[in-house]
């Protein structure tokens, strides 16, 4: 058996073992749907990474999204003029010509417009219902769980939970945990464009985002399996989402929703990037220049790199970026991708592992977001928060391990 396949199998088994050992009720684990989810992700990864049809299909989808970025640039250029090209036009300027908020974040606004228009035209609802039906049939999820799992592929972690808001207060702990984990494991439809602008390969990110939903089910049901004897399943009746009163109103609403996301990410980076530098300064000072934050993160997450089959030359770079993602957020992790020397395989596995919202910040987002939708479950969300970060991280690493088995160069 080829070494990369053997390492992948060992990696998948190791991740499953970690989750099983950390399970709150190992005797209640249902292995059949977990096996189905693993088989689905293996098949999907094979189609995307190892077949001409899959590569062509995802190449077409990726080129379409990149084209959307170009259309978004036209609006940015009109509003911000020469700032779009950075400050290189200023005589004597020697700094970077790259402006992150203009050349990476502002595309979210136009993408949010398109998504909201698709909701107004009732297209997105049909797509989500179809995927929810598929998830129920394949993985044995209940209606609310399947609806959120399919929704989170396209929208953010709290927005996905909003699709089943009336049901949250009556969910079992296992069902609630499933909703939390799939929200942290996926990234929605808009973020892959941002990651691509930061150096990621968009085909990898798109594949990882779709694979994250079944992977989330695997680790949610391993860590917090269903313990109630009788679980009432309800077919979710989607509440009418008010996308707008007409196309123009829908476009305007989408633009404002996208703008809020841009502001949120910008503020988050304004707070967290200085914090990283502060922590690094403290570590360097306390260690008398013998260590720094990157070194600690690299050693801390190096075992995860070995587990998923990262080439030995890439282990420290992979571990550093994964550590930044978990400790802070995935945007900061992807931000270091261009400056990290990685082999083609190491680069692919890093893209898969970074694609997800599994970080400590997301715990606060879910406490505030899901807690607002169902105030009586706020304490449950808080109690399950750190376990959710573990499950979502394992889900993203699982997809990296599967992708590594099929890497063809």
C-alpha positions in Angstrom: 0.0 0.0 0.0 1.4 3.5 -0.9 2.7 5.4 2.1 0.4 8.4 1.6 -2.7 6.2 1.6 -1.4 4.3 4.7 -0.7 7.6 6.5 -4.1 8.9 5.6 -5.8 5.7 7.0 -3.8 5.9 10.2 -4.6 9.6 10.5 -8.4 9.1 10.1 -8.3 6.2 12.6 -6.3 8.4 15.1 -8.8 11.3 14.8 -11.7 8.9 15.3 -10.0 7.3 18.3 -9.3 10.8 19.9 -13.0 11.7 19.5 -14.1 8.3 20.9 -11.9 8.6 23.9 -13.3 12.1 24.6 -16.9 11.0 24.1 -19.4 11.7 26.9 -21.1 8.4 26.3 -19.2 5.8 24.2 -21.9 3.2 24.6 -24.5 5.3 22.7 -22.3 6.0 19.6 -24.1 4.9 16.4 -21.4 3.8 14.0 -23.5 3.3 10.8 -24.2 7.0 10.0 -20.6 7.8 11.0 -19.3 5.2 8.6 -21.6 6.6 5.9 -20.3 10.1 6.4 -16.7 9.0 6.2 -17.5 7.1 2.9 -19.3 10.1 1.5 -16.3 12.4 2.2 -13.8 9.9 0.7 -15.9 9.5 -2.4 -16.4 13.3 -2.7 -12.7 14.0 -2.3 -11.9 11.3 -4.9 -14.2 12.9 -7.4 -12.9 16.4 -6.8 -9.2 15.7 -6.5 -8.7 12.5 -8.5 -11.1 12.4 -11.5 -11.1 14.6 -14.7 -14.8 15.3 -14.3 -14.5 16.4 -10.7 -11.5 18.5 -11.4 -13.2 20.1 -14.4 -16.5 20.8 -12.4 -14.7 22.4 -9.5 -12.4 24.3 -11.8 -15.5 25.7 -13.6 -17.1 26.6 -10.2 -13.9 28.2 -9.0 -13.4 30.2 -12.1 -16.9 31.5 -11.8 -16.3 32.7 -8.3 -13.1 34.3 -9.2 -15.0 36.1 -12.0 -17.4 37.4 -9.4 -14.5 38.8 -7.6 -13.6 40.7 -10.8 -17.1 42.1 -11.1 -16.9 43.2 -7.4 -13.7 45.0 -8.1 -15.5 47.4 -10.4 -17.6 48.7 -7.6 -14.6 49.0 -5.3 -12.7 50.9 -7.9 -15.6 53.3 -8.4 -16.0 54.0 -4.7 -12.4 54.1 -3.6 -10.7 55.2 -6.8 -6.9 55.0 -6.8 -6.9 53.5 -3.2 -7.9 50.2 -4.8 -4.4 49.8 -6.2 -2.9 50.6 -2.8 -0.7 53.6 -2.3 1.8 52.8 -5.1 0.7 55.9 -7.0 2.0 58.2 -4.2 5.5 59.5 -5.2 8.2 58.0 -3.0 5.9 55.5 -1.2 7.9 52.4 -0.3 5.3 50.3 1.6 3.0 47.5 0.5 0.6 48.3 -2.3 -1.9 45.7 -0.9 -4.9 47.0 1.0 -6.6 44.1 2.7 -10.0 45.7 3.3 -10.3 46.8 -0.3 -8.7 43.8 -2.1 -9.9 41.0 0.1 -12.9 42.0 2.2 -15.0 44.3 0.1 -15.9 41.5 -2.4 -18.1 40.1 0.4 -20.6 42.9 -0.2 -21.3 42.0 -3.8 -21.4 38.3 -3.0 -23.9 38.9 -0.2 -26.0 40.8 -2.8 -26.0 37.8 -5.1 -26.9 35.3 -2.3 -29.8 37.5 -1.1 -31.1 37.8 -4.7 -31.0 34.0 -4.9 -33.1 33.8 -1.7 -35.5 36.4 -3.1 -35.9 34.3 -6.3 -36.5 31.2 -4.1 -33.5 29.4 -5.6 -31.4 29.0 -2.4 -34.4 27.7 -0.5 -34.8 24.8 -3.0 -31.1 24.0 -2.9 -31.0 23.9 0.9 -34.2 21.7 1.1 -32.7 19.3 -1.4 -29.4 19.0 0.5 -31.3 18.7 3.8 -33.2 15.8 2.4 -30.0 14.2 1.3 -28.4 14.6 4.7 -31.4 13.1 6.4 -31.4 10.0 4.1 -27.6 9.4 4.2 -26.7 10.3 7.7 -29.8 9.8 9.8 -30.0 13.4 10.9 -33.2 14.9 12.2 -35.0 17.6 10.3 -33.5 20.6 12.2 -30.0 19.1 12.1 -30.1 18.4 8.4 -31.4 21.8 7.6 -28.7 23.6 9.5 -26.0 21.3 8.1 -27.1 22.1 4.5 -27.6 25.8 5.2 -24.2 26.3 6.8 -22.5 25.4 3.5 -23.9 28.7 2.2 -24.3 31.0 5.2 -22.5 31.8 8.5 -22.7 29.8 11.7 -25.4 31.9 13.4 -27.4 32.4 10.1 -27.5 28.6 9.7 -29.0 28.2 13.2 -31.5 30.9 12.4 -33.2 28.6 9.8 -34.5 26.5 12.6 -34.8 29.1 15.3 -38.3 28.0 16.6 -36.9 24.4 17.1 -33.8 25.2 19.1 -35.3 25.4 22.5 -36.6 21.8 22.3 -33.6 20.2 20.8 -31.8 17.4 22.7 -28.2 18.2 23.8 -26.9 16.0 21.0 -28.9 17.8 18.4 -27.9 21.2 19.7 -24.3 20.2 19.7 -24.6 19.0 16.1 -25.9 22.4 15.1 -23.0 24.1 16.9 -20.3 21.9 15.4 -21.5 22.2 11.8 -21.5 26.0 12.2 -17.9 26.0 13.4 -16.7 23.4 10.8 -18.0 25.2 7.7 -17.3 28.8 6.4 -20.4 29.6 4.2 -20.3 30.6 0.5 -18.6 34.0 0.8 -15.4 33.3 2.7 -13.7 31.0 0.1 -13.4 34.1 -2.1 -11.6 35.9 0.7 -9.3 33.0 1.4 -8.4 32.8 -2.3 -7.5 36.5 -2.3 -5.1 35.7 0.5 -3.3 32.9 -1.3 -5.4 29.8 -0.9 -6.4 27.6 -3.8 -10.2 28.1 -4.1 -10.8 24.5 -5.3 -9.4 23.2 -2.1 -11.4 25.6 0.1 -14.7 24.9 -1.7 -14.2 21.1 -1.4 -13.3 21.4 2.3 -16.4 23.5 3.0 -18.7 20.9 1.5 -16.9 18.0 3.2 -17.1 19.9 6.5 -20.8 19.2 7.0 -20.6 15.4 7.0 -17.3 15.6 8.9 -19.0 17.7 11.6 -21.7 15.1 11.9 -19.0 12.4 12.5 -17.4 14.2 15.4 -20.6 15.7 16.9 -22.1 12.3 17.2 -18.9 10.8 18.5 -18.3 13.4 21.2 -22.0 13.9 22.2 -24.0 11.0 20.9 -27.8 10.9 21.2 -28.7 9.4 24.6 -32.4 9.8 24.7 -34.4 6.7 23.9 -36.9 8.4 21.7 -36.0 11.4 19.6 -38.9 13.0 17.9 -38.0 14.0 14.4 -39.7 17.0 12.8 -39.6 17.9 9.2 -38.6 21.6 9.2 -41.1 24.0 7.7 -38.9 26.9 6.6 -40.0 30.2 7.9 -40.4 32.8 5.2 -37.1 34.6 5.0 -37.8 38.2 4.0 -35.2 38.8 1.4 -36.9 42.0 0.2 -40.1 43.3 -1.4 -38.5 43.3 -4.8 -35.2 42.7 -6.6 -33.9 46.2 -5.8 -34.8 45.9 -2.1 -33.2 42.4 -2.0 -30.0 43.7 -3.5 -29.9 46.6 -1.0 -30.5 44.3 1.9 -27.8 41.9 0.8 -25.4 44.8 0.4 -26.0 45.9 4.0 -25.7 42.4 5.3 -22.4 42.0 3.5 -21.2 45.4 4.8 -21.8 44.2 8.4 -19.7 41.2 7.8 -16.9 43.3 6.4 -17.0 45.6 9.4 -17.0 42.6 11.8 -14.0 41.0 10.2 -12.1 44.3 10.0 -12.8 45.0 13.7 -11.8 41.5 14.7 -8.5 41.8 12.8 -7.8 45.3 14.4 -8.2 43.7 17.8 -6.5 40.3 17.2 -3.5 41.1 15.1 -2.1 43.6 17.7 -2.8 40.9 20.4 -0.7 38.4 18.5 2.2 40.9 18.4 1.7 41.7 22.1 1.8 38.0 23.0 4.8 37.4 20.8 6.6 40.3 22.5 5.8 38.9 26.0 7.1 35.5 25.0 10.3 36.8 23.5 10.9 39.0 26.5 10.2 36.3 29.1 12.3 33.8 27.3 15.2 36.2 26.7 14.9 35.9 22.9 15.0 32.1 23.1 11.5 31.5 21.9 8.5 33.2 20.2 4.8 32.6 19.6 5.3 31.0 16.3 7.7 28.4 17.7 5.3 27.5 20.5 2.4 27.1 18.2 4.5 25.0 15.8 5.5 22.6 18.5 2.0 22.5 20.1 0.2 21.6 16.9 3.0 19.5 15.2 1.3 16.2 16.3 -1.8 17.2 14.3 0.3 17.7 11.2 1.8 14.3 11.5 -1.6 12.7 12.1 -3.1 14.1 8.8 0.0 13.2 6.7 1.7 16.5 6.2 5.2 16.0 4.7 8.0 16.3 7.3 9.4 19.4 5.7 6.0 21.2 6.1 5.1 20.1 9.6 6.2 23.3 11.4 4.7 25.6 8.9 1.4 23.7 8.9 1.4 23.6 12.7 2.0 27.3 13.1 -0.9 28.3 10.8 -3.2 25.8 12.4 -2.3 27.2 15.8 -3.0 30.7 14.7 -6.4 29.6 13.4 -7.5 27.9 16.6 -6.1 30.5 19.0 -7.3 33.5 17.0 -9.2 32.8 13.7 -8.8 31.3 10.3 -8.4 34.7 8.6 -5.1 35.2 10.4 -4.1 31.6 9.6 -4.8 32.1 5.9 -3.1 35.5 6.1 0.2 33.7 6.8 -0.2 31.3 3.9 1.8 33.3 1.4 4.7 33.8 3.7 5.0 30.1 4.7 7.1 27.8 2.6 5.1 24.7 1.8 5.3 21.9 -0.7 2.3 21.4 -3.0 0.9 18.6 -0.7 1.6 20.6 2.4 -0.2 23.6 0.9 -3.3 21.6 0.0 -3.5 20.0 3.5 -3.1 23.4 5.1 -6.0 24.9 3.0 -8.2 22.0 4.0 -7.3 22.2 7.7 -7.7 26.0 7.9 -11.2 26.0 6.2 -13.5 26.3 9.2 -14.5 28.6 12.0 -13.1 26.4 14.7 -11.5 28.8 17.1 -12.2 30.3 20.6 -13.7 33.4 19.2 -16.5 31.4 17.7 -17.5 30.2 21.1 -18.5 33.7 22.0 -20.2 34.2 18.6 -22.4 31.1 19.2 -23.2 32.0 22.8 -24.4 35.4 21.7 -26.0 34.3 18.4 -27.7 31.0 19.3 -28.3 32.2 22.9 -30.3 35.1 21.4 -32.4 32.8 19.3 -33.1 30.5 22.2 -32.3 32.2 25.6 -33.1 29.1 27.6 -30.3 27.2 25.8 -27.6 29.9 26.3 -26.0 28.0 29.2 -26.0 24.8 27.2 -24.2 26.5 24.4 -21.6 28.0 26.8 -21.0 24.6 28.5 -20.5 22.8 25.1 -18.4 25.6 23.6 -14.9 24.2 24.1 -16.0 20.7 23.2 -17.4 22.2 20.0 -14.0 23.7 19.1 -12.5 20.3 19.6 -15.1 18.6 17.4 -14.9 21.2 14.6 -11.1 21.1 14.6 -11.1 17.3 14.3 -13.6 17.6 11.4 -11.3 20.0 9.5 -8.3 17.7 10.2 -10.3 14.7 9.0 -10.9 16.4 5.6 -7.2 17.2 5.4 -6.3 13.6 6.1 -8.7 12.3 3.4 -7.4 14.8 0.9 -3.9 13.8 1.6 -4.7 10.2 0.8 -5.8 11.3 -2.7 -3.2 13.9 -3.5 -1.9 13.6 -7.0 0.5 16.5 -7.2 
